[in-house]
Amino acid sequence: MIRIEHISKSYGNIKAIDDVTFDVHNGEITAFVGLNGAGKTTTIKVSAGVIYPDRGDVLIDGYSIIKDKKIASKSVVWVPELPSFEMDMRAMDYFIYIAGYLGYPTSEAKELARELLSRVGLEGAERKRLKDYSQGMKKRFALALSMISDPQNFLFDEVLNGLDPEGIAFFRNFALELKKEGKAVLFSSHILSEVENLADRVVFIHKGRIVRVMRMDEVRNFVKPYLFLRVENPDSSLLEILSKYGRVEQSGNAFIIRDFNGDIGEVSYSISTRYKIVEIRMGYSSLEEVFFSIIGDRK
Amino acid sequence: MRPFIYDFKRSFVRVSTITLLVLFVLAGVGFGYLIGRGVKADIPMKYSIVGVLVGNTVEGIVIGPHGNPSPGVKVELIAINSVINQTVSLVEYSNSSGYVKFIINESFLSPEELVLHEENGKNATISLVSPFKREVGTIILLSPAIIFNYSFIYASPYTLLQQQGAGFPVCALIANYYPNGSLRVYLANTMPDYFYYGIEPLGSSQSSALTPLDHLGVGIYSLILNVGKLTPGRAYQLVFKTSSNQTFSFYFTSLTPYISEEEVSSVIFNISTFVTYFPIIFLYLAYVLIAKPKNYGALDFLFSMPITRGEIFISRYLGGILTALASTALLFIASYLTLSVIVGVTINGLVFLYLFLGVFLSLISFYGLMLLLATLFNSSSAYMAISILVYILFTFIETLVFAILEFMGYDIAKYEAYLSYNAPMNFLSYIAYKMVGASPPSPLYLNPPLEIATAILWIALPTALAYLKFTEYFKVRKLIRSGS
């Protein structure tokens, strides 16, 4: 479990994150959603121990990432959007180098490298130089490296960006597997729909502050339906009839009734005698709209 | 594999490091060779002959520069024919045992001189010391130097300065002294008898106990005598006594360890050049190991691993230290081999150790400074620009400051000593110079304790500051104190 407690971080005069607090629970995938520059990466970097906050702390399975760095880092994986290693090195050499820090002798490190690189689909690419790896391969390599210490918590920072469909499927499935294994996963994205079928909870961040934390079903409930209607012969009295069911927006002979509070059959019945209906259907707002609606409250 | 070994491997096994090192080693060897030739040319003669004249036969052993019998040396004996009153020369080459033999025609009055043709083609003419007309007697022919000062210096690990004696029935050429207390002596004998030997410090009132040797006939003997511990620089006499109670004494001074000023200067010059230009590699290493990965975010990933920043810093620091150690060792091995194999001289180990430490510490102090700069700047290009500027400043600062002082009309000699407080090498090379009795090139050390303190500071301070900056030590302390 990851507990992010009141962390703040500024770069010069710019406040990147301000009093950010939320938890990432075991056995859950938590989506971390915000616009570009909202503070997702800074929050994740602090949580991974990559940078120090100005205030606050992050507890990984109860260990402070500042005070108990080594123990805490053993339990957390960080896969950044654009992983950067010492690119002149070969993947296997870099793995052995990192494993050396963790006390693995070369022979054991090699064996472990083959196992973990194979697990992330990098078998056969062990001798390649890291500069020759694609973005997707680098992310998988970062994942393999981080798994040396068999961690329980995962921080995926915009990992799906720049990946091909196979790469996207790999990370999505991997996250789902981790969830099944009872591990805590924080999955950041600036596209809510990217994580809607994945996440159990969503943490919304905007301008460095957490604006809302919702369970995914709450997010879905938050999505209000609308009615779309197209008729051949609209007139002013149709507007009057429709306004009883919600907020009406007209565009030519098409109508959208927002915050629809009626029944599609009832509407259809009440207008069908006077108007020739071309199209009538229910619609739902996208999660993006929900997101903008949430952050709109904070603007 | 321990990470610092890996950091060392990738620091040392780099094209740039290896190339620069090879260039330095080659330059060192070439320079050593040139100096060696110069030094060789300054030594008028490096071969000696110890021998006997019996009847009309001259037999001798040619002794080479290390005190060993030397084969293949052309020996020319020049004598005067009494009948035609002309000078005639006889030529022989020493055999594989260094042995050479001349048969002199009876019509010759006496051999007047021997000419040894050295390997470098230079001829050295040696006047005969032995009064040849005695018909029986030993000859011991040393370098022309002995004609003037009766001394001869072997360029061997344990050099002996020896007073010569010749024309006696017994002559000894003292060649080497070994750390186990053995003395190698070539003895020319024309007086068959039982021999005893002993050694005593010159001026000592006590006469040493005599040790028996075998019966020695007419001929030349290579003897290893057990003489025990000799004090360097002290004069001794080697005494041979026969059973018929005749005594022969030979004086010598143990010069162990000995190295000429030219030889030290040549090594130090080469090493100074290394210290001036090799730090460029450490400027680059700090870039590769800290500045560049920091700039490109490669360190971020390491920071996310169960590794502390301190461990990463120390590993990279040790990698650089090992590179400095390996590079310096290679340079010194090359210098040592050049001097011992090509020049034929061996530098005393302690002198070499001081020089080695001086260079090594200078390199690591510079590396520490570069690491500090690498941690201070977030941009690797900013680091490169500043570090090159700092390198130039530190390398040429003395020249620059001197030029400014001179321009302003100051007496620069007065300030020279203070400007030498900028590198650990100065102190150690000064010791090396002093140890061999040579004059250091600049007047250092008005205040040795301060010099040592500054040398330590040059190593420790930049490294410590770099460590604190890299680990964000104070920020972490503050966060922990604030109870985050």
HADDOCK unambig.tbl for C-alpha pairs under 7 A between the chains (distance, minus, plus):
assign (segid A and resid 48 and name CA) (segid B and resid 304 and name CA) 5.29 0.50 0.50
assign (segid A and resid 49 and name CA) (segid B and resid 303 and name CA) 6.42 0.50 0.50
assign (segid A and resid 49 and name CA) (segid B and resid 304 and name CA) 5.37 0.50 0.50
assign (segid A and resid 50 and name CA) (segid B and resid 300 and name CA) 5.46 0.50 0.50
assign (segid A and resid 50 and name CA) (segid B and resid 303 and name CA) 5.01 0.50 0.50
assign (segid A and resid 50 and name CA) (segid B and resid 304 and name CA) 5.15 0.50 0.50
assign (segid A and resid 55 and name CA) (segid B and resid 479 and name CA) 6.86 0.50 0.50
assign (segid A and resid 55 and name CA) (segid B and resid 484 and name CA) 6.61 0.50 0.50
assign (segid A and resid 56 and name CA) (segid B and resid 484 and name CA) 4.94 0.50 0.50
assign (segid A and resid 57 and name CA) (segid B and resid 484 and name CA) 5.25 0.50 0.50
assign (segid A and resid 67 and name CA) (segid B and resid 480 and name CA) 6.60 0.50 0.50
assign (segid A and resid 69 and name CA) (segid B and resid 306 and name CA) 6.95 0.50 0.50
assign (segid A and resid 70 and name CA) (segid B and resid 306 and name CA) 4.43 0.50 0.50
assign (segid A and resid 70 and name CA) (segid B and resid 307 and name CA) 5.80 0.50 0.50
assign (segid A and resid 70 and name CA) (segid B and resid 308 and name CA) 6.52 0.50 0.50
assign (segid A and resid 71 and name CA) (segid B and resid 306 and name CA) 6.77 0.50 0.50
assign (segid A and resid 73 and name CA) (segid B and resid 304 and name CA) 6.51 0.50 0.50
assign (segid A and resid 73 and name CA) (segid B and resid 305 and name CA) 5.73 0.50 0.50
assign (segid A and resid 73 and name CA) (segid B and resid 306 and name CA) 4.61 0.50 0.50
assign (segid A and resid 74 and name CA) (segid B and resid 305 and name CA) 6.97 0.50 0.50
assign (segid A and resid 74 and name CA) (segid B and resid 306 and name CA) 5.08 0.50 0.50
assign (segid A and resid 78 and name CA) (segid B and resid 304 and name CA) 6.68 0.50 0.50
assign (segid A and resid 84 and name CA) (segid B and resid 296 and name CA) 6.83 0.50 0.50
assign (segid A and resid 84 and name CA) (segid B and resid 297 and name CA) 5.76 0.50 0.50
assign (segid A and resid 84 and name CA) (segid B and resid 298 and name CA) 4.66 0.50 0.50
assign (segid A and resid 85 and name CA) (segid B and resid 298 and name CA) 4.32 0.50 0.50
assign (segid A and resid 85 and name CA) (segid B and resid 301 and name CA) 6.93 0.50 0.50
assign (segid A and resid 86 and name CA) (segid B and resid 293 and name CA) 6.43 0.50 0.50
assign (segid A and resid 86 and name CA) (segid B and resid 298 and name CA) 5.76 0.50 0.50
assign (segid A and resid 97 and name CA) (segid B and resid 3 and name CA) 5.56 0.50 0.50
assign (segid A and resid 97 and name CA) (segid B and resid 6 and name CA) 6.67 0.50 0.50
assign (segid A and resid 100 and name CA) (segid B and resid 1 and name CA) 5.56 0.50 0.50
assign (segid A and resid 100 and name CA) (segid B and resid 2 and name CA) 5.26 0.50 0.50
assign (segid A and resid 100 and name CA) (segid B and resid 3 and name CA) 5.54 0.50 0.50
assign (segid A and resid 101 and name CA) (segid B and resid 2 and name CA) 6.92 0.50 0.50
assign (segid A and resid 101 and name CA) (segid B and resid 3 and name CA) 6.06 0.50 0.50
assign (segid A and resid 101 and name CA) (segid B and resid 307 and name CA) 6.74 0.50 0.50
assign (segid A and resid 105 and name CA) (segid B and resid 1 and name CA) 5.59 0.50 0.50
assign (segid A and resid 106 and name CA) (segid B and resid 1 and name CA) 5.22 0.50 0.50
assign (segid A and resid 146 and name CA) (segid B and resid 305 and name CA) 6.80 0.50 0.50
